[in-house]
Amino acid sequence: MRFVRGMASALGVSLGALLLPVNLAHAGGPLLVRDNGVPYVFSTAAPIPYRTDNGPLSATVTEATARSRVAGMFGVWEGVTTSSIAYARAGFVNATVAFTGGDVNTPDEFDAVQTDCGNGVQSPIVYDADASIFMALGIDETSVIGIAGPCAANATQFITSLAVMNGLFQDGAAAPVPDISTDEFDAALIHEFGHFSGLDHSQINVNCLGGCGPDDLTGLPTMFPVLLHVSQKSLSVDDIAWISRLYPQTTGGTTFANTHGTIAGTVFFSDGQSHAAYVNVIARPVDTGANQDRTAAVSVVSGYKFRAIRGNPINDNPTQFPPFGSLTPGDMGLFEIPVPAGSYTVEVESIDAGFSDGSGVGPVQIPMPGTAPAPSATIVVVAGGTNSGNDVTLIGTDPRFDQFEGP
């Protein structure tokens, strides 16, 4: 079973409604970044309003139960004390020109609701009880538990988002897919509501793909690209750090600035000059005997602020698609990792080859060039501070110039 990030990778090929092209995500933290390098986020002047489907989640989960579970899923993110994010249910999904209200249970009705989301009108949570919407979208209804992502943004912030929940995994039937537990299903949708809020995937303790122990599972992010264990229902240190970085709590005793700092640096090719983008960078706490290095790591992708595709006026018209990401040269291999105050080492790795498209980590999934150096020396981070200059130089990458070129 897998999560799917980025509705554009799944929905943009389907029913015609235009969503933000989330496949251009800048990531390992924020899902989308503005052209000045600042992540898109929702306004926190008021709780983010969402609307729920007025129909059952499945043959065995009523609307009322689904509504309560959705509130609890949003509550997991809202419960982060160092974050200011909040949500509020605004009622049932609004009727539109082509949707008269009630249960969103056909592809045409979903198309109408999705279009309304794309127009910045409402943020719907849709229950796909029989997976007919997933099937109409060409999404594998036997492996994808949910999809979510932003629908519309203005020049500075998100306006609306959407999520769709696959009821086949909670319908009490063994076919076409066996049910998963309530906690597993809710873990998957808590992940999707992270995308709803503007978070991308995170790759930490990737060894868990082949099986791992309890400490590694504790450190496995909710925003890991796939559902591996029910423990992902609880947010990891990485999830907490990034939702707090995007939506920092600035009042009270547990503000983001009072509890977290930042590790920053640049990943370079072996020449020590050329920036290496799309490398996974992990800050691991120095272990003092409780395996904190496995339970409390935080990550980001190098170049997470940088524009993955340079626009041109023919096929990347900024009046049609916003130019996501910075073109500042210094952002190309930059990494910035929000971490709780403490002592850390930094290590790098390639994004797993199995994470691509809707399950991707970072703006582009390509193998890391060369090999990784040993983890860094200890880096001390104080609350409210940034420890900069923690550069990483990859080993054995191709030379910057070959015999046919000159510097």
Secondary structure, DSSP 8 states (H G I E B T S, - for coil): -EEEE-HHHHHTTSSS-----GGG---SSBS-B-TTS-B-----SS-EEEEE-SS-SSSSS-HHHHHHHHHHHHHHHHT-TTB---EEEEEE----SS--SS---SHHHHHHHHHHHHTTS--EEEEETTSHHHHHTT--TTTEEEEEEEEEE-SSSEEEEEEEEEGGGGSS--SSS----HHHHHHHHHHHHHHHHTB------GGGGG---HHHHHHS-TTSSB---GGGGS--HHHHHHHHHHSB--SSSS-HHHHEEEEEEEEE-TTSSSB--S-EEEEEE--SSS-HHHHS-EEEETTTTB-SS---TTTS-TTTS---SB--GGGSSEEEEEEESEEEEEEEE---TT--GGG--SSS----SSB-----S-EEE-TT-EE----EE-BS---SS-TT---
